[in-house]
Amino acid sequence: MTNNEQAYLDLCRLVLEEGSEKSDRTGTGTYSVFGHQMRFDLEEGFPLLTTKRVPFRLIASELLWFIKGDTNIKYLLQNNNNIWNEWAFKTWVESEDYHGPDMTDFGRRSQQNPEFQKVYEDQMNLFKEKILTDDTFADTYGELGSVYGKQWREWKTSRDGSIDQLKNVVESIKSNPDSRRHIVTAWNPEDVPSNMALPPCHAMFQFYVADGKLSCQLYQRSGDIFLGVPFNIASYALLTHLIAHECGLEVGEFIHTLGDAHIYTNHIDQIQRQLSREPRGLPKLQLSSEISSIFDFEMKDITIEDYDPHPGIKAPVAV
């Protein structure tokens, strides 16, 4: 059993056994612990879970979307990535421009009513088609506001300027590796209340260079352990690899610090099924040697090898 996967499985068991029952914004209900840290040695292998299949292609395309500073789901849909659809879809179906069937509380209704699920899927497919084919519609309803990519690449200042945090941190790692200020934050108190489809869950990350290795620590204020956290682990491990690649460093650790770490009440069966499985060997990450800058990578330049997980486990997303 790998230490990397064990850290995640231990968190699952901890929350199941000791988590406090709490209400939440979505109305679903959770079991939760506050304040937990996992450490992943990136030299052991790439921390993509093996006790269930985790779709690396979705993780990589979402991260490239962040790195580009993009905040519109059109790029994601062009890469067959649907993980941000629900938040944009919600904006459309609650607007005056929407004239289709009632989609109030569509997430929970589609889970509870198979007939409504078909109606929801038809409207979602229509929405995706319009995003991909109608630029005006995409500009209006594909936009998620000042979410991660905007904050990473174009943080608005009080003096009408902007800060490219990600570019600055890469240059800082190169020029002053011992600095304690290699930090990027997505939590912008001015934008959180009114200008984001979803306030950042992975709120701030910091890099650390020692012995020729690059490590990264993420502070995540809120973590959906079954669906979200496996993505976050792999995403920030990939980000660490990409920046290490540009800066001529080896990879060290990814350290994942969680605030509210929770399991939704409708994910309990899925978590227990996952915990019944034996972990397998971790895969390997391959980055194109022809690409030098983190800002030039495309999907074709990033591959995962020797990934042999157990089958995926489906679960509903709380919106």
PyMOL commands that set and color helices and strands:
alter all, ss='L'
color gray80, all
select helices_A, chain A and resi 3-18+56-67+74-78+85-93+106-112+114-133+135-141+148-153+165-175+228-247+265-275+294-296+299-301
alter helices_A, ss='H'
color red, helices_A
select strands_A, chain A and resi 20-22+30-41+155-156+162-163+183-185+202-210+213-224+250-264+284-287+302-305
alter strands_A, ss='S'
color yellow, strands_A
deselect
rebuild
show_as cartoon
